[in-house]
Amino acid sequence: MSIRWLPARADVLDASHKPAFDSSGRRLSFKRSLMAMLGMACAAMLVGLDQTIVGTALPRIVAELKGFDLYAWVATSYMLASVVTIPIVGRLGDTFGRKPFLLIAIGLFMVASALCGIASSMLFLVLARGLQGIGGGILIGTLFAAVADLFPDPRLRIRWLVFVSSAFVVTNAVGPTLGGLLTQYGGWRLVFVLNLPVGAISLLCVACFVPHLRPARSAARARLDWIGALLLTAAFCALHVLIDHAGQNGLSFVTLSLAVIALACLVSLCVWERRIRHPVLPLDMLLDARLAALFVMSLLGGFALFSLVFYVPLLFQGGLAMSPRSSGTLVTPLLLGTSAGSMLNNRIITRIPRANTVIHAGFAICSLASLSVLLLDGTEPHLVWMLCMGVCGLGLGIVGTSLTLCSQQIVGRDQLGAATALVQSLRTLGGMLGTMLTGALMGHLYTSAVYRSLDNWQATQWFKSFASPSVLVDHNEQAALIARIVSQGHSGNRMMHAAREALVSSIHVGLALAALAMLAGLCLAWFVPPVCVAHARDGESSA
């Protein structure tokens, strides 16, 4: 199903298989299309930089600001804000157009990046990251749908998506290594300052060259589901705190209370959304048999990706005693592989009868690669690590792009923005759950293993010094701690080695969850109805 588009203040979108036209009916020039997509590519680069650089710098950030208990929150506060923002902005974009939200998102992201760069405590950083997540959520919720608005023809859209994907290629190729270099030689604050010039270029190009496209239906008649948005926020916040508290304190009255609150918010949200004509969370779409498997696979893909992105650097820097630069170099193939997989998917998905084949291949590749990571013990050559990371990223990249394209082909045009936003928000929600669950599990297993080791040596008085894995990242703190332990007649090197082994084994358990998530996604791929992108037209799907 498609809708008619009319002029709205500036430009108009042609409903046929053509690019955008201006208000005079003239086709947008290639130059303007190119500059518009440059602005969107730079906006995508902001999101890409956040996913690549911050993960590499995070172990050093925590070591300097002294707050390992908030390690996961630095990542999940961003994702929590994003996952709440994405569906709201997806609905608003369908009503008011995408351009205003792109401009707001870029500006907000820049301000939040500056605040992150001046953070003096972990709590301040977590709050600034939450603000940054709102900007990132708006970008994710509008960016891909904006490309689809400008280029309704799937074939033409895919060509321009390659341009946007190139931004992710650049950030994924240089992001981890650049983050390691900046952290090691210039300080981790430069990681956030780097967003400012990129954001300025994006803001200028979007403001000057992206047309403002709005649907014909009256914006005044559309109502935003604010109550649903508040319930959605409350539900995710309660779930977030529940996972964090349960990981640190286990089963308790507070844990049960948080579980009841989270469940009550989710039930209230479902009941309320069924009564609303234009819900912020489209339950009908979420429960659509044609889309349900795609949505769950998006959640599982995010679970695996972000678990790897935020805990593999800690594995390298804390467990295997690598420098931030070396860690960034080894993580680079993971993120570069996602870009390569995305571009490969765009090249082949229109040349095969069924897009489902690509989904199966992506999950299978990633499952095998993520399982192989668990077999590595740190003594292998760096090339082996890079190969495993690269293949895993390749599978994730194939999966991510194919899920978005398939969902866009299944729904009608008036639901395109909501469907795209839902795929992206579920991916981010999966990342939040993966980061929190892996962090909670890792923290519990690490502290238990360290305590057992110290108890065997009758040295539990040193447990407080090893309770935070940040000591394994800061080499100066390590040297001072070993000197104190040796002065008391114990073997400091043996204790430090035991702590590293405990961290490696605990992170491996967390990464095993990521591998299981990809295997579950592979099984779910069989439930996706046949989708054809090669011969599909705008607003239609083959099923």
Secondary structure per residue as TSV (DSSP state, phi and psi in degrees):
chain	resnum	aa	ss	phi	psi
A	1	M	-	360.0	139.9
A	2	S	-	-128.6	162.2
A	3	I	-	-122.6	158.8
A	4	R	-	-87.1	139.7
A	5	W	B	-113.5	135.2
A	6	L	-	-121.6	161.9
A	7	P	-	-59.2	139.4
A	8	A	B	-141.3	91.8
A	9	R	T	71.4	-35.5
A	10	A	T	-137.8	-66.0
A	11	D	E	-129.8	169.2
A	12	V	E	-136.5	145.4
A	13	L	-	-100.8	129.1
A	14	D	-	-77.8	133.2
A	15	A	S	-78.7	-9.9
A	16	S	S	-82.9	-172.1
A	17	H	S	-86.5	63.9
A	18	K	S	-136.9	161.6
A	19	P	-	-69.1	-176.9
A	20	A	-	-70.5	154.4
A	21	F	E	-119.7	151.8
A	22	D	E	-83.4	-177.6
A	23	S	T	-67.6	-16.7
A	24	S	T	-92.2	3.3
A	25	G	S	85.7	5.5
A	26	R	-	-87.6	139.7
A	27	R	B	-67.7	138.6
A	28	L	-	-62.8	136.0
A	29	S	-	-68.9	160.5
A	30	F	H	-62.7	-35.9
A	31	K	H	-62.8	-45.3
A	32	R	H	-67.9	-38.8
A	33	S	H	-61.2	-41.6
A	34	L	H	-64.3	-44.7
A	35	M	H	-67.5	-36.3
A	36	A	H	-63.4	-43.5
A	37	M	H	-71.9	-26.3
A	38	L	H	-63.7	-42.6
A	39	G	H	-61.8	-41.7
A	40	M	H	-69.4	-34.6
A	41	A	H	-65.0	-40.7
A	42	C	H	-67.1	-35.0
A	43	A	H	-64.3	-41.8
A	44	A	H	-63.3	-33.1
A	45	M	H	-65.1	-34.4
A	46	L	H	-60.3	-46.9
A	47	V	H	-65.1	-41.7
A	48	G	H	-64.0	-40.9
A	49	L	H	-62.2	-39.0
A	50	D	H	-62.4	-38.6
A	51	Q	H	-76.0	-22.1
A	52	T	H	-103.5	-47.3
A	53	I	H	-76.6	-44.4
A	54	V	H	-62.7	-39.7
A	55	G	H	-59.7	-39.4
A	56	T	H	-69.4	-37.3
A	57	A	H	-82.2	-16.6
A	58	L	H	-59.5	-43.8
A	59	P	H	-56.7	-40.8
A	60	R	H	-72.0	-34.9
A	61	I	H	-60.3	-47.8
A	62	V	H	-65.7	-38.3
A	63	A	H	-64.1	-35.1
A	64	E	H	-80.7	-41.3
A	65	L	H	-87.4	-4.6
A	66	K	T	57.2	68.1
A	67	G	-	-160.9	61.7
A	68	F	G	-65.8	-24.7
A	69	D	G	-64.6	-16.3
A	70	L	G	-106.3	14.7
A	71	Y	H	-54.4	-53.5
A	72	A	H	-66.7	-29.9
A	73	W	H	-66.7	-29.0
A	74	V	H	-61.2	-36.0
A	75	A	H	-84.4	-45.2
A	76	T	H	-78.0	-25.0
A	77	S	H	-62.9	-38.1
A	78	Y	H	-64.2	-47.3
A	79	M	H	-70.2	-35.6
A	80	L	H	-62.5	-46.1
A	81	A	H	-63.6	-37.7
A	82	S	H	-67.4	-45.9
A	83	V	H	-67.7	-26.6
A	84	V	H	-79.3	-35.1
A	85	T	H	-76.2	-36.7
A	86	I	H	-56.2	-53.0
A	87	P	H	-66.6	-31.6
A	88	I	H	-64.6	-48.1
A	89	V	H	-70.6	-32.1
A	90	G	H	-59.2	-42.5
A	91	R	H	-69.2	-42.2
A	92	L	H	-65.3	-37.8
A	93	G	H	-64.2	-36.5
A	94	D	H	-63.8	-26.7
A	95	T	H	-94.3	-46.4
A	96	F	H	-106.4	-4.2
A	97	G	-	94.6	164.3
A	98	R	S	-93.8	-29.7
A	99	K	H	-57.5	-47.6
A	100	P	H	-57.4	-36.1
A	101	F	H	-75.3	-31.8
A	102	L	H	-62.2	-44.3
A	103	L	H	-64.7	-44.3
A	104	I	H	-62.3	-43.2
A	105	A	H	-63.1	-45.0
A	106	I	H	-63.7	-45.3
A	107	G	H	-62.3	-43.8
A	108	L	H	-64.9	-39.2
A	109	F	H	-62.9	-40.0
A	110	M	H	-66.1	-44.5
A	111	V	H	-61.7	-45.8
A	112	A	H	-64.5	-36.6
A	113	S	H	-62.7	-40.8
A	114	A	H	-62.8	-40.6
A	115	L	H	-65.0	-39.8
A	116	C	H	-60.9	-38.0
A	117	G	H	-67.7	-22.3
A	118	I	T	-106.8	9.8
A	119	A	-	-59.3	136.1
A	120	S	-	-111.9	-2.9
A	121	S	S	-150.3	162.5
A	122	M	H	-66.0	-36.8
A	123	L	H	-64.2	-43.4
A	124	F	H	-61.3	-42.2
A	125	L	H	-64.0	-42.5
A	126	V	H	-60.9	-43.4
A	127	L	H	-66.0	-41.7
A	128	A	H	-65.7	-36.1
A	129	R	H	-66.1	-34.4
A	130	G	H	-62.3	-42.6
A	131	L	H	-64.3	-39.3
A	132	Q	H	-64.3	-34.8
A	133	G	H	-65.7	-32.1
A	134	I	H	-63.3	-46.3
A	135	G	H	-62.1	-42.2
A	136	G	H	-65.5	-37.0
A	137	G	H	-65.3	-39.8
A	138	I	H	-63.6	-41.4
A	139	L	H	-62.5	-47.5
A	140	I	H	-63.7	-39.2
A	141	G	H	-72.0	-15.7
A	142	T	H	-118.5	-27.2
A	143	L	H	-62.2	-54.3
A	144	F	H	-70.3	-35.7
A	145	A	H	-68.3	-32.7
A	146	A	H	-65.1	-38.7
A	147	V	H	-63.8	-41.6
A	148	A	H	-65.1	-34.6
A	149	D	H	-64.5	-44.2
A	150	L	H	-70.1	-33.8
A	151	F	-	-129.8	84.5
A	152	P	-	-64.7	-31.5
A	153	D	S	-67.7	121.0
A	154	P	H	-54.6	-39.1
A	155	R	H	-65.7	-46.2
A	156	L	H	-67.5	-37.5
A	157	R	H	-61.2	-43.0
A	158	I	H	-64.5	-36.6
A	159	R	H	-61.6	-42.5
A	160	W	H	-76.0	-28.2
A	161	L	H	-63.2	-28.9
A	162	V	H	-61.2	-36.5
A	163	F	H	-63.4	-44.6
A	164	V	H	-67.2	-39.7
A	165	S	H	-61.3	-29.4
A	166	S	H	-62.1	-32.2
A	167	A	H	-63.5	-40.3
A	168	F	H	-68.7	-33.1
A	169	V	H	-60.6	-46.0
A	170	V	H	-63.0	-50.8
A	171	T	H	-65.6	-38.1
A	172	N	H	-71.9	-29.2
A	173	A	H	-74.6	-41.3
A	174	V	H	-106.6	-16.8
A	175	G	H	-57.5	-58.8
A	176	P	H	-60.2	-45.1
A	177	T	H	-65.9	-43.1
A	178	L	H	-62.0	-40.5
A	179	G	H	-62.2	-40.6
A	180	G	H	-65.1	-42.2
A	181	L	H	-65.3	-46.0
A	182	L	I	-61.6	-42.3
A	183	T	I	-67.0	-41.2
A	184	Q	I	-76.7	-35.7
A	185	Y	I	-111.5	-21.4
A	186	G	I	-122.3	-11.2
A	187	G	-	101.6	148.2
A	188	W	T	-67.5	-19.8
A	189	R	H	-63.9	-29.3
A	190	L	H	-64.4	-22.4
A	191	V	H	-59.0	-38.5
A	192	F	H	-86.1	-32.7
A	193	V	H	-63.6	-29.2
A	194	L	T	-59.6	-25.4
A	195	N	H	-68.1	-22.9
A	196	L	H	-66.3	-51.2
A	197	P	H	-65.6	-36.6
A	198	V	H	-63.5	-42.4
A	199	G	H	-64.7	-36.7
A	200	A	H	-64.1	-42.3
A	201	I	H	-63.3	-44.2
A	202	S	H	-62.5	-43.9
A	203	L	H	-60.8	-42.4
A	204	L	H	-65.8	-46.4
A	205	C	H	-67.7	-41.9
A	206	V	H	-65.5	-43.3
A	207	A	H	-63.9	-35.7
A	208	C	H	-92.8	-28.3
A	209	F	H	-122.7	-20.5
A	210	V	S	-79.6	122.8
A	211	P	-	-71.0	150.1
A	212	H	-	-92.9	104.0
A	213	L	-	-106.1	131.4
A	214	R	-	-135.1	146.2
A	215	P	B	-71.5	163.9
A	216	A	S	-69.1	-27.8
A	217	R	S	-64.2	147.2
A	218	S	-	-69.2	130.1
A	219	A	G	-66.9	-28.6
A	220	A	G	-66.5	-25.6
A	221	R	G	-83.0	-17.3
A	222	A	-	-84.8	138.9
A	223	R	-	-123.0	135.2
A	224	L	-	-86.2	136.3
A	225	D	-	-81.1	81.3
A	226	W	H	-68.3	-38.6
A	227	I	H	-63.0	-43.2
A	228	G	H	-61.6	-39.0
A	229	A	H	-63.8	-40.9
A	230	L	H	-67.0	-41.8
A	231	L	H	-64.7	-38.9
A	232	L	H	-62.6	-44.3
A	233	T	H	-62.6	-45.9
A	234	A	H	-62.8	-40.9
A	235	A	H	-63.9	-46.2
A	236	F	H	-69.7	-37.4
A	237	C	H	-64.3	-44.1
A	238	A	H	-63.0	-40.8
A	239	L	H	-64.4	-40.7
A	240	H	H	-61.7	-50.5
A	241	V	H	-65.6	-36.2
A	242	L	H	-60.5	-48.0
A	243	I	H	-63.2	-43.1
A	244	D	H	-64.3	-45.9
A	245	H	H	-68.3	-41.3
A	246	A	H	-63.9	-36.9
A	247	G	H	-65.7	-32.4
A	248	Q	H	-90.9	-32.2
A	249	N	H	-120.9	-5.7
A	250	G	-	69.7	-156.5
A	251	L	S	-77.6	124.0
A	252	S	-	-153.5	177.0
A	253	F	H	-62.9	-40.0
A	254	V	H	-64.9	-40.6
A	255	T	H	-62.1	-45.5
A	256	L	H	-64.0	-38.3
A	257	S	H	-63.8	-42.4
A	258	L	H	-65.0	-37.4
A	259	A	H	-63.8	-41.5
A	260	V	H	-64.4	-42.0
A	261	I	H	-63.5	-45.3
A	262	A	H	-62.7	-43.6
A	263	L	H	-64.8	-41.8
A	264	A	H	-62.7	-40.4
A	265	C	H	-65.0	-42.5
A	266	L	H	-65.4	-43.1
A	267	V	H	-64.4	-44.3
A	268	S	H	-61.3	-39.3
A	269	L	H	-62.4	-45.9
A	270	C	H	-64.2	-42.1
A	271	V	H	-64.4	-44.3
A	272	W	H	-67.3	-42.8
A	273	E	H	-65.2	-27.2
A	274	R	T	-71.8	-17.7
A	275	R	T	-93.8	-10.3
A	276	I	-	-98.7	139.4
A	277	R	S	-69.9	-40.7
A	278	H	S	-123.7	77.0
A	279	P	-	-71.4	150.9
A	280	V	S	-71.0	-27.7
A	281	L	S	-114.3	100.9
A	282	P	-	-70.6	90.4
A	283	L	H	-62.1	-37.2
A	284	D	H	-59.5	-41.0
A	285	M	H	-70.6	-39.4
A	286	L	H	-64.5	-32.8
A	287	L	T	-96.9	2.8
A	288	D	-	-63.2	124.6
A	289	A	H	-59.5	-29.2
A	290	R	H	-72.6	-26.5
A	291	L	H	-108.1	-19.1
A	292	A	H	-56.0	-46.7
A	293	A	H	-63.3	-38.8
A	294	L	H	-61.1	-42.8
A	295	F	H	-65.0	-43.9
A	296	V	H	-65.2	-39.0
A	297	M	H	-66.3	-34.6
A	298	S	H	-63.6	-41.3
A	299	L	H	-62.9	-44.3
A	300	L	H	-66.7	-37.7
A	301	G	H	-63.7	-41.6
A	302	G	H	-64.5	-38.8
A	303	F	H	-55.5	-49.7
A	304	A	H	-69.4	-45.8
A	305	L	H	-61.0	-51.3
A	306	F	H	-74.2	-26.5
A	307	S	H	-61.8	-41.9
A	308	L	H	-69.2	-44.7
A	309	V	H	-62.2	-40.2
A	310	F	H	-97.2	-14.4
A	311	Y	H	-114.3	-20.5
A	312	V	H	-64.5	-41.0
A	313	P	H	-59.6	-37.3
A	314	L	H	-67.4	-36.2
A	315	L	I	-60.5	-45.7
A	316	F	I	-68.7	-49.1
A	317	Q	I	-79.5	-38.4
A	318	G	I	-91.9	-48.1
A	319	G	I	-77.9	-37.8
A	320	L	S	-108.7	6.9
A	321	A	-	59.4	37.0
A	322	M	-	-88.9	160.0
A	323	S	-	-78.8	160.0
A	324	P	H	-56.5	-35.8
A	325	R	H	-65.5	-46.7
A	326	S	H	-65.2	-39.2
A	327	S	H	-61.3	-44.6
A	328	G	H	-62.3	-37.3
A	329	T	H	-64.2	-39.7
A	330	L	H	-76.9	-27.3
A	331	V	H	-80.2	-23.7
A	332	T	H	-52.1	-45.3
A	333	P	H	-60.2	-30.8
A	334	L	H	-60.5	-49.0
A	335	L	H	-79.9	-33.3
A	336	L	H	-66.0	-35.7
A	337	G	H	-64.1	-35.4
A	338	T	H	-63.3	-39.1
A	339	S	H	-68.1	-43.3
A	340	A	H	-62.1	-40.3
A	341	G	H	-65.1	-38.6
A	342	S	H	-64.4	-45.1
A	343	M	H	-68.4	-38.9
A	344	L	H	-62.8	-40.8
A	345	N	H	-61.1	-44.1
A	346	N	H	-62.8	-28.1
A	347	R	H	-79.2	-33.0
A	348	I	H	-104.8	-20.3
A	349	I	T	-68.6	-24.6
A	350	T	T	-90.5	0.7
A	351	R	S	-112.5	6.1
A	352	I	S	-122.3	154.2
A	353	P	S	-64.0	-35.6
A	354	R	-	-131.8	129.0
A	355	A	T	-70.8	-19.0
A	356	N	H	-58.6	-31.1
A	357	T	H	-60.1	-37.7
A	358	V	H	-67.4	-39.2
A	359	I	H	-62.7	-45.8
A	360	H	H	-58.4	-46.8
A	361	A	H	-62.2	-42.8
A	362	G	H	-61.8	-48.3
A	363	F	H	-66.2	-37.3
A	364	A	H	-64.4	-45.6
A	365	I	H	-60.4	-47.8
A	366	C	H	-67.0	-36.8
A	367	S	H	-61.6	-46.5
A	368	L	H	-64.5	-42.5
A	369	A	H	-67.9	-42.1
A	370	S	H	-67.7	-33.9
A	371	L	H	-68.1	-34.8
A	372	S	H	-66.8	-30.3
A	373	V	H	-60.8	-34.6
A	374	L	T	-67.9	-19.3
A	375	L	T	-86.4	-10.3
A	376	L	-	-84.1	139.9
A	377	D	-	-115.5	5.4
A	378	G	S	97.8	-8.4
A	379	T	-	-93.0	-6.1
A	380	E	S	-73.8	158.0
A	381	P	-	-61.5	151.8
A	382	H	H	-58.5	-29.8
A	383	L	H	-62.1	-33.6
A	384	V	H	-67.3	-44.3
A	385	W	H	-60.2	-45.0
A	386	M	H	-63.9	-38.0
A	387	L	H	-64.6	-46.0
A	388	C	H	-62.8	-43.8
A	389	M	H	-63.1	-41.7
A	390	G	H	-65.8	-43.9
A	391	V	H	-66.0	-39.9
A	392	C	H	-61.6	-45.4
A	393	G	H	-63.3	-36.7
A	394	L	H	-58.7	-46.4
A	395	G	H	-63.8	-42.3
A	396	L	H	-64.8	-37.4
A	397	G	H	-66.0	-41.2
A	398	I	H	-61.8	-44.2
A	399	V	H	-64.4	-48.3
A	400	G	H	-58.6	-47.7
A	401	T	H	-70.1	-40.8
A	402	S	H	-66.5	-35.6
A	403	L	H	-64.4	-40.7
A	404	T	H	-65.3	-47.6
A	405	L	H	-64.7	-39.9
A	406	C	H	-66.0	-41.8
A	407	S	H	-65.6	-36.4
A	408	Q	H	-67.5	-32.0
A	409	Q	H	-76.3	-26.8
A	410	I	H	-78.8	-40.7
A	411	V	S	-86.1	166.9
A	412	G	-	-79.6	168.2
A	413	R	G	-63.2	-35.7
A	414	D	G	-71.9	-9.3
A	415	Q	G	-111.6	5.9
A	416	L	H	-60.6	-47.2
A	417	G	H	-64.1	-42.0
A	418	A	H	-65.6	-41.1
A	419	A	H	-66.5	-44.3
A	420	T	H	-61.9	-44.5
A	421	A	H	-63.7	-37.3
A	422	L	H	-68.1	-40.5
A	423	V	H	-60.3	-46.2
A	424	Q	H	-68.9	-39.9
A	425	S	H	-68.5	-37.4
A	426	L	H	-68.0	-34.8
A	427	R	H	-62.6	-43.2
A	428	T	H	-68.3	-39.3
A	429	L	H	-61.3	-42.0
A	430	G	H	-60.9	-39.9
A	431	G	H	-62.5	-40.9
A	432	M	H	-63.1	-46.3
A	433	L	H	-64.4	-41.6
A	434	G	H	-63.1	-44.0
A	435	T	H	-65.4	-43.9
A	436	M	H	-69.1	-46.8
A	437	L	H	-65.1	-43.1
A	438	T	H	-64.0	-41.4
A	439	G	H	-65.1	-43.9
A	440	A	H	-64.2	-44.7
A	441	L	H	-65.8	-43.5
A	442	M	H	-62.2	-45.7
A	443	G	H	-61.2	-42.9
A	444	H	H	-66.2	-46.5
A	445	L	H	-66.9	-38.1
A	446	Y	H	-64.6	-51.8
A	447	T	H	-63.7	-37.6
A	448	S	H	-64.6	-44.0
A	449	A	H	-66.9	-40.9
A	450	V	H	-64.4	-42.7
A	451	Y	H	-63.3	-41.7
A	452	R	H	-61.7	-41.9
A	453	S	H	-63.3	-45.7
A	454	L	H	-66.6	-34.6
A	455	D	H	-66.3	-36.1
A	456	N	H	-63.9	-30.8
A	457	W	T	-95.4	6.2
A	458	Q	T	53.1	48.3
A	459	A	-	-134.1	36.5
A	460	T	G	-65.8	-12.5
A	461	Q	G	-65.9	-16.2
A	462	W	G	-95.0	4.7
A	463	F	H	-60.1	-40.6
A	464	K	H	-59.7	-33.7
A	465	S	H	-71.2	-28.7
A	466	F	H	-101.0	-3.1
A	467	A	S	-60.4	-30.9
A	468	S	S	-103.4	125.6
A	469	P	G	-64.0	-7.5
A	470	S	G	-61.7	-24.7
A	471	V	G	-64.3	-24.5
A	472	L	G	-80.2	-9.0
A	473	V	T	-99.2	-39.2
A	474	D	-	-86.4	106.3
A	475	H	H	-67.7	-33.6
A	476	N	H	-65.9	-41.7
A	477	E	H	-66.0	-36.0
A	478	Q	H	-61.6	-48.1
A	479	A	H	-60.8	-42.1
A	480	A	H	-65.7	-39.9
A	481	L	H	-67.2	-44.2
A	482	I	H	-60.6	-39.9
A	483	A	H	-62.8	-40.6
A	484	R	H	-66.8	-40.1
A	485	I	H	-65.9	-43.7
A	486	V	H	-62.5	-38.2
A	487	S	H	-64.6	-20.8
A	488	Q	T	-95.6	7.2
A	489	G	T	88.5	16.1
A	490	H	S	-110.9	167.6
A	491	S	-	-91.7	101.0
A	492	G	H	-65.7	-38.4
A	493	N	H	-65.5	-39.8
A	494	R	H	-63.9	-41.6
A	495	M	H	-64.9	-42.1
A	496	M	H	-65.7	-40.3
A	497	H	H	-64.5	-41.0
A	498	A	H	-63.7	-38.5
A	499	A	H	-65.1	-39.5
A	500	R	H	-64.8	-43.5
A	501	E	H	-62.5	-37.4
A	502	A	H	-64.4	-40.3
A	503	L	H	-67.0	-42.7
A	504	V	H	-61.5	-48.0
A	505	S	H	-65.9	-36.5
A	506	S	H	-70.2	-39.0
A	507	I	H	-68.2	-35.8
A	508	H	H	-60.0	-38.5
A	509	V	H	-64.0	-41.2
A	510	G	H	-63.8	-40.7
A	511	L	H	-70.0	-25.4
A	512	A	H	-63.9	-34.1
A	513	L	H	-62.3	-39.7
A	514	A	H	-62.9	-40.9
A	515	A	H	-64.2	-40.7
A	516	L	H	-64.8	-35.1
A	517	A	H	-62.9	-40.0
A	518	M	H	-70.1	-35.7
A	519	L	H	-65.3	-38.9
A	520	A	H	-64.1	-38.9
A	521	G	H	-63.6	-38.2
A	522	L	H	-62.1	-40.0
A	523	C	H	-66.9	-40.0
A	524	L	H	-68.9	-23.4
A	525	A	G	-59.8	-23.7
A	526	W	G	-72.5	-14.5
A	527	F	G	-96.2	1.6
A	528	V	S	-80.3	128.4
A	529	P	-	-65.0	154.2
A	530	P	-	-56.7	128.8
A	531	V	-	-126.5	131.2
A	532	C	-	-117.8	120.7
A	533	V	-	-96.6	-24.8
A	534	A	S	-61.7	-39.4
A	535	H	S	-118.8	9.3
A	536	A	-	-75.0	154.4
A	537	R	-	-117.3	166.9
A	538	D	T	-54.0	129.4
A	539	G	T	77.7	7.1
A	540	E	-	-123.3	159.4
A	541	S	-	-144.6	157.9
A	542	S	-	-100.5	125.8
A	543	A	-	-140.5	360.0
